[in-house]
């Protein structure tokens, strides 16, 4: 019995430590960015977005950093809540990707809607930390 418990603990520990320190850091940053989205902390978002940041919406619209920040500031796009169901990070050579899915309650041009989305975030490592370079959303069919 002792051997079985020890083996299970080793397996669990191995699974938990499978993510690198940088991958855990990137996942935490991703969660923070979504919290800033909900709180409409546009200045914090502006600081974390890379100068070349681009967002691809579920409709295929592409907005560059300043366009998207203007949309957020105007209230034309509001994140009411974000419930991330799963996410995983990969870090390689100063580039990180976060792939996940979740439920996003948003208000677009005054219309409230709930969306089940998958997303991919691309981050790049700078001297002062990670910057979000791009994010792309896709609707998950019911």
Backbone as CSV, one residue per row, in Angstrom:
resi,resn,N_x,N_y,N_z,CA_x,CA_y,CA_z,C_x,C_y,C_z
1,UNK,0.830,-1.197,0.000,0.000,0.000,0.000,0.869,1.254,0.000
2,UNK,1.946,1.225,0.782,2.844,2.356,0.857,3.481,2.636,-0.512
3,UNK,3.813,1.588,-1.231,4.419,1.731,-2.553,3.431,2.371,-3.526
4,UNK,2.182,1.966,-3.456,1.162,2.526,-4.351,0.982,4.018,-4.090
5,UNK,0.896,4.393,-2.833,0.718,5.805,-2.472,1.931,6.617,-2.913
6,UNK,3.122,6.100,-2.678,4.342,6.792,-3.084,4.384,6.969,-4.603
7,UNK,4.024,5.925,-5.339,4.008,5.991,-6.802,3.007,7.033,-7.288
8,UNK,1.808,7.056,-6.700,0.801,8.045,-7.079,1.286,9.465,-6.809
9,UNK,1.903,9.675,-5.669,2.419,11.004,-5.339,3.498,11.441,-6.328
10,UNK,4.365,10.525,-6.712,5.397,10.851,-7.694,4.794,11.197,-9.047
11,UNK,3.765,10.466,-9.460,3.097,10.749,-10.721,2.416,12.103,-10.696
12,UNK,1.725,12.404,-9.604,1.048,13.690,-9.468,2.062,14.827,-9.455
13,UNK,3.135,14.673,-8.715,4.174,15.692,-8.647,4.791,15.920,-10.015
14,UNK,5.031,14.846,-10.742,5.591,14.958,-12.083,4.664,15.699,-13.013
15,UNK,3.369,15.443,-12.923,2.394,16.118,-13.785,2.322,17.601,-13.473
16,UNK,2.363,17.952,-12.190,2.278,19.352,-11.786,3.529,20.111,-12.206
17,UNK,4.689,19.491,-12.085,5.927,20.187,-12.404,6.277,20.108,-13.883
18,UNK,5.395,19.545,-14.705,5.660,19.425,-16.136,5.732,20.795,-16.802
19,UNK,5.083,21.794,-16.235,5.143,23.132,-16.787,6.371,23.850,-16.242
20,UNK,7.048,24.562,-17.124,8.221,25.310,-16.696,7.794,26.542,-15.893
21,UNK,8.749,27.120,-15.231,8.490,28.342,-14.460,7.976,29.453,-15.370
22,UNK,8.558,29.569,-16.562,8.113,30.594,-17.508,6.691,30.333,-17.987
23,UNK,6.337,29.075,-18.218,4.983,28.749,-18.663,3.956,29.101,-17.591
24,UNK,4.284,28.819,-16.345,3.396,29.183,-15.238,3.266,30.703,-15.163
25,UNK,4.370,31.407,-15.335,4.368,32.876,-15.309,3.481,33.436,-16.426
26,UNK,3.583,32.871,-17.603,2.786,33.329,-18.746,1.304,33.063,-18.506
27,UNK,0.956,31.912,-17.944,-0.448,31.611,-17.639,-1.006,32.595,-16.620
28,UNK,-0.210,32.939,-15.629,-0.648,33.919,-14.626,-0.846,35.293,-15.274
29,UNK,0.045,35.659,-16.171,-0.101,36.932,-16.878,-1.364,36.930,-17.725
30,UNK,-1.647,35.820,-18.390,-2.870,35.700,-19.192,-4.105,35.924,-18.323
31,UNK,-4.132,35.314,-17.144,-5.254,35.510,-16.211,-5.364,36.981,-15.801
32,UNK,-4.231,37.604,-15.546,-4.219,39.017,-15.154,-4.769,39.895,-16.272
33,UNK,-4.379,39.612,-17.496,-4.878,40.391,-18.641,-6.395,40.278,-18.731
34,UNK,-6.937,39.066,-18.538,-8.393,38.907,-18.580,-9.058,39.661,-17.423
35,UNK,-8.408,39.719,-16.257,-8.956,40.503,-15.137,-8.978,41.987,-15.491
36,UNK,-7.919,42.458,-16.142,-7.883,43.859,-16.578,-8.966,44.129,-17.607
37,UNK,-9.235,43.143,-18.488,-10.316,43.298,-19.473,-11.647,43.525,-18.765
38,UNK,-11.944,42.699,-17.759,-13.209,42.787,-17.031,-13.307,44.117,-16.277
39,UNK,-12.218,44.538,-15.669,-12.199,45.778,-14.891,-12.041,47.015,-15.782
40,UNK,-11.904,46.811,-17.100,-11.702,47.874,-18.071,-10.508,48.755,-17.695
41,UNK,-9.420,48.101,-17.281,-8.185,48.808,-16.944,-7.372,49.002,-18.228
42,UNK,-7.832,49.936,-19.029,-7.274,50.143,-20.368,-5.808,50.565,-20.303
43,UNK,-5.435,51.370,-19.316,-4.036,51.794,-19.206,-3.121,50.595,-18.934
44,UNK,-3.572,49.670,-18.083,-2.780,48.460,-17.818,-2.661,47.620,-19.080
45,UNK,-3.767,47.511,-19.825,-3.746,46.760,-21.078,-2.808,47.429,-22.092
46,UNK,-2.855,48.747,-22.168,-1.990,49.476,-23.105,-0.520,49.189,-22.812
47,UNK,-0.176,49.054,-21.530,1.212,48.791,-21.147,1.647,47.362,-21.458
48,UNK,0.733,46.412,-21.414,1.097,45.009,-21.646,1.048,44.650,-23.133
49,UNK,0.299,45.417,-23.923,0.245,45.169,-25.363,1.556,45.626,-26.014
50,UNK,2.109,44.782,-26.832,3.279,45.119,-27.628,2.893,46.246,-28.600
51,UNK,3.855,47.019,-29.054,3.570,48.083,-30.024,2.936,47.528,-31.293
52,UNK,3.247,46.281,-31.636,2.710,45.655,-32.854,1.494,44.780,-32.559
53,UNK,0.891,44.941,-31.376,-0.269,44.140,-30.973,-1.399,44.194,-31.993
54,UNK,-2.016,43.013,-32.197,-3.195,42.918,-33.063,-4.163,41.918,-32.441
55,UNK,-5.456,42.201,-32.596,-6.495,41.295,-32.126,-7.343,40.894,-33.329
56,UNK,-7.645,39.591,-33.399,-8.543,39.079,-34.431,-9.799,38.619,-33.718
57,UNK,-10.931,39.256,-34.037,-12.185,38.957,-33.355,-12.842,37.708,-33.933
58,UNK,-13.936,37.289,-33.305,-14.673,36.113,-33.774,-15.276,36.328,-35.154
59,UNK,-15.436,37.590,-35.555,-15.986,37.883,-36.883,-14.887,38.032,-37.934
60,UNK,-13.633,37.926,-37.497,-12.519,38.055,-38.425,-11.977,39.467,-38.539
61,UNK,-12.589,40.417,-37.836,-12.082,41.788,-37.844,-10.704,41.819,-37.196
62,UNK,-9.819,42.618,-37.758,-8.465,42.768,-37.222,-8.296,44.210,-36.784
63,UNK,-7.864,44.384,-35.526,-7.597,45.732,-35.019,-6.179,45.775,-34.461
64,UNK,-5.503,46.867,-34.775,-4.180,47.110,-34.213,-4.352,47.715,-32.824
65,UNK,-3.245,47.867,-32.137,-3.246,48.293,-30.737,-4.098,49.538,-30.495
66,UNK,-3.805,50.621,-31.165,-4.506,51.879,-30.877,-5.981,51.806,-31.237
67,UNK,-6.320,51.104,-32.315,-7.730,50.928,-32.685,-8.477,50.199,-31.576
68,UNK,-7.883,49.103,-31.088,-8.539,48.299,-30.073,-8.657,49.059,-28.762
69,UNK,-7.613,49.776,-28.376,-7.672,50.563,-27.147,-8.749,51.643,-27.249
70,UNK,-8.890,52.251,-28.401,-9.948,53.256,-28.617,-11.326,52.620,-28.462
71,UNK,-11.499,51.420,-29.004,-12.772,50.698,-28.874,-13.072,50.410,-27.406
72,UNK,-12.061,49.969,-26.651,-12.267,49.694,-25.223,-12.601,50.972,-24.459
73,UNK,-11.874,52.040,-24.732,-12.109,53.312,-24.029,-13.498,53.874,-24.318
74,UNK,-14.000,53.657,-25.517,-15.291,54.216,-25.920,-16.476,53.452,-25.320
75,UNK,-16.220,52.258,-24.791,-17.312,51.433,-24.279,-18.002,50.638,-25.372
76,UNK,-17.475,50.688,-26.578,-18.054,49.934,-27.686,-17.888,48.433,-27.541
77,UNK,-16.915,48.038,-26.722,-16.698,46.621,-26.440,-16.371,46.505,-24.961
78,UNK,-17.200,45.754,-24.232,-17.036,45.614,-22.790,-17.014,44.136,-22.430
79,UNK,-16.017,43.742,-21.636,-15.972,42.381,-21.090,-16.736,42.406,-19.761
80,UNK,-17.879,41.732,-19.691,-18.656,41.690,-18.456,-18.125,40.612,-17.513
81,UNK,-17.787,39.461,-18.075,-17.176,38.386,-17.282,-16.454,37.440,-18.222
82,UNK,-15.444,36.785,-17.679,-14.670,35.801,-18.432,-14.450,34.613,-17.513
83,UNK,-14.885,33.448,-17.958,-14.718,32.217,-17.186,-13.863,31.259,-18.020
84,UNK,-12.568,31.210,-17.717,-11.653,30.353,-18.464,-11.837,28.908,-17.995
85,UNK,-12.109,28.026,-18.946,-12.323,26.610,-18.652,-11.017,25.829,-18.659
86,UNK,-10.144,26.180,-19.582,-8.841,25.522,-19.644,-7.877,26.410,-20.411
87,UNK,-6.598,26.285,-20.082,-5.563,27.008,-20.812,-4.232,26.297,-20.602
88,UNK,-3.387,26.404,-21.592,-2.059,25.799,-21.528,-1.080,26.732,-22.216
89,UNK,0.127,26.794,-21.681,1.153,27.678,-22.231,2.337,26.866,-22.742
90,UNK,2.963,27.414,-23.761,4.213,26.881,-24.290,5.165,28.050,-24.457
91,UNK,6.392,27.878,-24.015,7.403,28.928,-24.152,8.595,28.347,-24.900
92,UNK,9.024,29.073,-25.915,10.165,28.635,-26.717,10.869,29.856,-27.293
93,UNK,12.155,29.995,-27.001,12.989,31.048,-27.607,12.395,32.450,-27.498
94,UNK,11.921,32.832,-26.341,11.418,34.184,-26.139,10.019,34.440,-26.666
95,UNK,9.344,33.392,-27.111,7.962,33.507,-27.567,7.110,32.548,-26.761
96,UNK,5.945,33.021,-26.363,5.027,32.169,-25.605,3.671,32.156,-26.304
97,UNK,3.026,31.002,-26.236,1.650,30.904,-26.708,0.801,30.377,-25.573
98,UNK,-0.387,30.905,-25.469,-1.386,30.403,-24.537,-2.593,30.021,-25.386
99,UNK,-3.012,28.783,-25.247,-4.182,28.293,-25.966,-5.207,27.895,-24.913
100,UNK,-6.444,28.355,-25.096,-7.457,28.049,-24.100,-8.857,28.178,-24.648
101,UNK,-9.801,27.958,-23.739,-11.201,28.170,-24.087,-11.946,28.598,-22.838
102,UNK,-13.064,29.281,-23.064,-13.838,29.763,-21.941,-15.122,30.418,-22.392
103,UNK,-15.852,30.903,-21.402,-17.113,31.595,-21.656,-16.903,33.077,-21.394
104,UNK,-17.265,33.867,-22.392,-17.051,35.307,-22.361,-18.406,35.998,-22.454
105,UNK,-18.749,36.763,-21.427,-19.954,37.590,-21.467,-19.491,38.994,-21.830
106,UNK,-19.988,39.490,-22.949,-19.523,40.776,-23.461,-20.715,41.649,-23.864
107,UNK,-20.434,42.932,-23.977,-21.394,43.872,-24.540,-20.704,44.541,-25.717
108,UNK,-21.307,44.377,-26.897,-20.750,44.955,-28.112,-21.774,45.939,-28.675
109,UNK,-21.378,47.193,-28.731,-22.275,48.261,-29.222,-23.631,48.213,-28.523
110,UNK,-23.614,47.995,-27.212,-24.841,47.981,-26.423,-25.568,46.650,-26.381
111,UNK,-25.133,45.666,-27.150,-25.783,44.344,-27.177,-25.014,43.347,-26.324
112,UNK,-25.713,42.824,-25.285,-25.083,41.830,-24.418,-25.187,40.452,-25.060
113,UNK,-24.088,39.688,-24.931,-24.099,38.327,-25.455,-23.106,37.467,-24.693
114,UNK,-23.377,36.174,-24.696,-22.479,35.192,-24.102,-21.898,34.355,-25.218
115,UNK,-20.587,34.212,-25.189,-19.886,33.478,-26.240,-19.016,32.388,-25.634
116,UNK,-19.049,31.213,-26.235,-18.138,30.135,-25.864,-17.018,30.183,-26.893
117,UNK,-15.809,30.544,-26.444,-14.719,30.832,-27.368,-13.474,30.007,-27.078
118,UNK,-12.735,29.735,-28.128,-11.357,29.289,-27.987,-10.492,30.499,-28.337
119,UNK,-9.259,30.503,-27.844,-8.392,31.636,-28.116,-6.940,31.194,-28.129
120,UNK,-6.140,31.987,-28.801,-4.693,31.809,-28.756,-4.075,33.184,-28.545
121,UNK,-3.198,33.253,-27.567,-2.456,34.477,-27.289,-0.991,34.218,-27.646
122,UNK,-0.361,35.211,-28.253,1.066,35.129,-28.556,1.743,36.253,-27.788
123,UNK,2.731,35.886,-26.996,3.471,36.857,-26.199,4.944,36.796,-26.584
124,UNK,5.610,37.916,-26.428,7.025,37.974,-26.732,7.770,38.550,-25.522
125,UNK,8.949,38.014,-25.281,9.747,38.414,-24.121,10.569,39.655,-24.464
126,UNK,10.421,40.684,-23.632,11.188,41.914,-23.765,12.096,42.029,-22.544
127,UNK,12.979,42.984,-22.567,13.898,43.187,-21.446,13.139,43.413,-20.136
128,UNK,11.980,44.062,-20.216,11.208,44.372,-19.009,10.071,43.395,-18.766
129,UNK,10.048,42.279,-19.475,9.006,41.285,-19.242,8.248,40.938,-20.508
130,UNK,7.150,40.215,-20.331,6.343,39.735,-21.448,5.420,40.822,-21.966
131,UNK,5.204,40.827,-23.277,4.250,41.719,-23.934,3.331,40.862,-24.793
132,UNK,2.050,41.214,-24.815,1.078,40.500,-25.641,1.180,41.038,-27.064
133,UNK,1.520,40.146,-27.983,1.725,40.516,-29.378,0.448,40.352,-30.199
134,UNK,-0.309,39.276,-29.925,-1.529,39.025,-30.695,-2.469,38.120,-29.916
135,UNK,-3.753,38.263,-30.214,-4.754,37.355,-29.666,-5.795,37.111,-30.764
136,UNK,-6.239,35.875,-30.838,-7.227,35.480,-31.852,-8.304,34.661,-31.161
137,UNK,-9.558,35.009,-31.431,-10.697,34.311,-30.845,-11.473,33.580,-31.919
138,UNK,-12.022,32.410,-31.564,-12.899,31.649,-32.446,-14.082,31.141,-31.638
139,UNK,-15.253,31.133,-32.256,-16.451,30.620,-31.594,-16.406,29.093,-31.585
140,UNK,-16.711,28.518,-30.435,-16.837,27.067,-30.314,-18.296,26.731,-30.574
141,UNK,-18.569,25.938,-31.602,-19.976,25.598,-31.898,-20.595,24.803,-30.748
142,UNK,-21.871,25.010,-30.533,-22.573,24.296,-29.456,-22.779,22.856,-29.805
